[in-house]
Amino acid sequence: MKAAELRQGVISDNIANVDTPNFKRSEVLFEELLSQEMGGQGGLQGKRTNERHIPIGRSGGVVPTAQVQTDNLSQMNNNENNVDIDREMSLLAKNQLSYNFYIQQISHDVKMMRTAIEGR
């Protein structure tokens, strides 16, 4: 969810600077980093809050954090700006749908925990 929030800000910044000369678009990398980490040996490592807990997954794995990467190589306009407004708007819509899904999933999980606690 934090990556989706960060992505929303980065895409909004790209859209706001669509006509700014020499502006270079940025993007957020998270899903790619997560799939790389999970694709390694044994997947992710479980978080241990107590040394007596049983280790889950491999011993060296960490959950990656979202990273902002700037695209300095491409150029869309004569003013060396590389923001494509149509692409950014579609990425914004895609990110909004993902964010809404994450919120619904968390809401469902909280509802299930509340139901289990109350015993209904």
C-alpha positions as a LaTeX table, in Angstrom:
\begin{tabular}{lrrr}
\hline
Residue & $x$ (\AA) & $y$ (\AA) & $z$ (\AA) \\
\hline
Met1 & 0.00 & 0.00 & 0.00 \\
Lys2 & 2.89 & 2.35 & 0.75 \\
Ala3 & 4.31 & 1.69 & $-2.71$ \\
Ala4 & 0.94 & 2.57 & $-4.28$ \\
Glu5 & 0.84 & 5.82 & $-2.29$ \\
Leu6 & 4.37 & 6.69 & $-3.36$ \\
Arg7 & 3.54 & 5.79 & $-6.97$ \\
Gln8 & 0.49 & 8.11 & $-6.87$ \\
Gly9 & 2.73 & 11.02 & $-5.87$ \\
Val10 & 5.38 & 10.25 & $-8.48$ \\
Ile11 & 2.82 & 9.94 & $-11.30$ \\
Ser12 & 1.13 & 13.16 & $-10.18$ \\
Asp13 & 4.52 & 14.88 & $-10.25$ \\
Asn14 & 5.13 & 13.57 & $-13.77$ \\
Ile15 & 1.72 & 14.87 & $-14.92$ \\
Ala16 & 2.27 & 18.24 & $-13.29$ \\
Asn17 & 5.56 & 18.65 & $-15.17$ \\
Val18 & 4.37 & 17.49 & $-18.58$ \\
Asp19 & 5.30 & 20.86 & $-20.16$ \\
Thr20 & 8.41 & 21.61 & $-18.10$ \\
Pro21 & 11.55 & 21.77 & $-20.28$ \\
Asn22 & 14.24 & 19.18 & $-19.46$ \\
Phe23 & 12.00 & 17.38 & $-16.94$ \\
Lys24 & 12.61 & 13.63 & $-16.74$ \\
Arg25 & 9.83 & 11.31 & $-15.64$ \\
Ser26 & 10.21 & 9.00 & $-12.66$ \\
Glu27 & 8.64 & 5.70 & $-11.77$ \\
Val28 & 8.33 & 3.56 & $-8.65$ \\
Leu29 & 9.85 & 0.10 & $-8.58$ \\
Phe30 & 8.41 & $-2.28$ & $-6.01$ \\
Glu31 & 6.64 & $-5.23$ & $-7.57$ \\
Glu32 & 9.73 & $-6.04$ & $-9.64$ \\
Leu33 & 11.98 & $-5.93$ & $-6.59$ \\
Leu34 & 9.53 & $-8.06$ & $-4.60$ \\
Ser35 & 9.29 & $-10.71$ & $-7.33$ \\
Gln36 & 13.10 & $-10.82$ & $-7.56$ \\
Glu37 & 13.36 & $-11.33$ & $-3.82$ \\
Met38 & 10.66 & $-14.00$ & $-3.81$ \\
Gly39 & 12.18 & $-15.73$ & $-6.83$ \\
Gly40 & 15.40 & $-16.37$ & $-4.94$ \\
Gln41 & 16.11 & $-19.42$ & $-2.86$ \\
Gly42 & 13.29 & $-20.13$ & $-0.41$ \\
Gly43 & 11.33 & $-16.91$ & $-0.90$ \\
Leu44 & 10.94 & $-14.24$ & 1.76 \\
Gln45 & 11.96 & $-14.51$ & 5.36 \\
Gly46 & 9.31 & $-14.31$ & 8.07 \\
Lys47 & 9.69 & $-11.59$ & 10.67 \\
Arg48 & 10.75 & $-12.89$ & 14.08 \\
Thr49 & 9.76 & $-10.72$ & 17.02 \\
Asn50 & 11.26 & $-13.17$ & 19.50 \\
Glu51 & 14.42 & $-15.24$ & 19.13 \\
Arg52 & 12.48 & $-18.34$ & 20.24 \\
His53 & 10.17 & $-18.12$ & 17.20 \\
Ile54 & 10.68 & $-20.69$ & 14.46 \\
Pro55 & 12.45 & $-19.12$ & 11.44 \\
Ile56 & 10.35 & $-18.98$ & 8.27 \\
Gly57 & 12.01 & $-18.86$ & 4.86 \\
Arg58 & 15.62 & $-18.20$ & 4.13 \\
Ser59 & 17.86 & $-16.55$ & 6.66 \\
Gly60 & 19.12 & $-13.58$ & 4.62 \\
Gly61 & 15.92 & $-12.36$ & 2.94 \\
Val62 & 14.43 & $-8.93$ & 3.53 \\
Val63 & 11.26 & $-7.34$ & 2.20 \\
Pro64 & 12.34 & $-4.73$ & $-0.34$ \\
Thr65 & 11.24 & $-1.11$ & $-0.11$ \\
Ala66 & 9.85 & 0.90 & $-3.00$ \\
Gln67 & 12.44 & 2.82 & $-5.01$ \\
Val68 & 11.95 & 5.84 & $-7.25$ \\
Gln69 & 13.86 & 5.61 & $-10.53$ \\
Thr70 & 14.28 & 8.50 & $-12.98$ \\
Asp71 & 14.34 & 7.81 & $-16.74$ \\
Asn72 & 17.17 & 10.00 & $-18.04$ \\
Leu73 & 17.64 & 8.22 & $-21.37$ \\
Ser74 & 14.43 & 8.80 & $-23.31$ \\
Gln75 & 13.10 & 12.00 & $-24.86$ \\
Met76 & 9.52 & 12.66 & $-26.03$ \\
Asn77 & 9.53 & 16.34 & $-26.97$ \\
Asn78 & 11.92 & 18.86 & $-28.52$ \\
Asn79 & 12.41 & 20.42 & $-25.08$ \\
Glu80 & 13.97 & 17.12 & $-23.84$ \\
Asn81 & 10.95 & 16.35 & $-21.65$ \\
Asn82 & 10.07 & 12.65 & $-21.65$ \\
Val83 & 6.57 & 12.64 & $-20.09$ \\
Asp84 & 3.82 & 11.04 & $-22.20$ \\
Ile85 & 0.56 & 12.35 & $-20.74$ \\
Asp86 & $-1.53$ & 9.45 & $-22.11$ \\
Arg87 & 0.77 & 6.86 & $-20.57$ \\
Glu88 & 0.87 & 8.69 & $-17.25$ \\
Met89 & $-2.92$ & 8.96 & $-17.10$ \\
Ser90 & $-3.30$ & 5.23 & $-17.77$ \\
Leu91 & $-0.69$ & 4.45 & $-15.09$ \\
Leu92 & $-2.58$ & 6.73 & $-12.69$ \\
Ala93 & $-5.85$ & 4.84 & $-13.33$ \\
Lys94 & $-4.11$ & 1.47 & $-12.94$ \\
Asn95 & $-2.52$ & 2.57 & $-9.67$ \\
Gln96 & $-5.86$ & 3.84 & $-8.35$ \\
Leu97 & $-7.49$ & 0.47 & $-9.05$ \\
Ser98 & $-4.64$ & $-1.34$ & $-7.29$ \\
Tyr99 & $-4.85$ & 0.98 & $-4.30$ \\
Asn100 & $-8.63$ & 0.44 & $-4.04$ \\
Phe101 & $-8.06$ & $-3.32$ & $-4.13$ \\
Tyr102 & $-5.48$ & $-3.11$ & $-1.33$ \\
Ile103 & $-7.88$ & $-1.07$ & 0.82 \\
Gln104 & $-10.71$ & $-3.57$ & 0.24 \\
Gln105 & $-8.44$ & $-6.49$ & 1.10 \\
Ile106 & $-7.22$ & $-4.90$ & 4.33 \\
Ser107 & $-10.79$ & $-3.96$ & 5.27 \\
His108 & $-11.89$ & $-7.56$ & 4.68 \\
Asp109 & $-9.02$ & $-8.93$ & 6.79 \\
Val110 & $-9.86$ & $-6.57$ & 9.67 \\
Lys111 & $-13.53$ & $-7.56$ & 9.44 \\
Met112 & $-12.59$ & $-11.26$ & 9.61 \\
Met113 & $-10.35$ & $-10.69$ & 12.64 \\
Arg114 & $-13.09$ & $-8.69$ & 14.36 \\
Thr115 & $-15.58$ & $-11.49$ & 13.68 \\
Ala116 & $-13.16$ & $-14.07$ & 15.12 \\
Ile117 & $-12.50$ & $-11.98$ & 18.22 \\
Glu118 & $-16.18$ & $-11.35$ & 18.89 \\
Gly119 & $-17.01$ & $-15.02$ & 18.32 \\
Arg120 & $-19.84$ & $-14.61$ & 15.85 \\
\hline
\end{tabular}
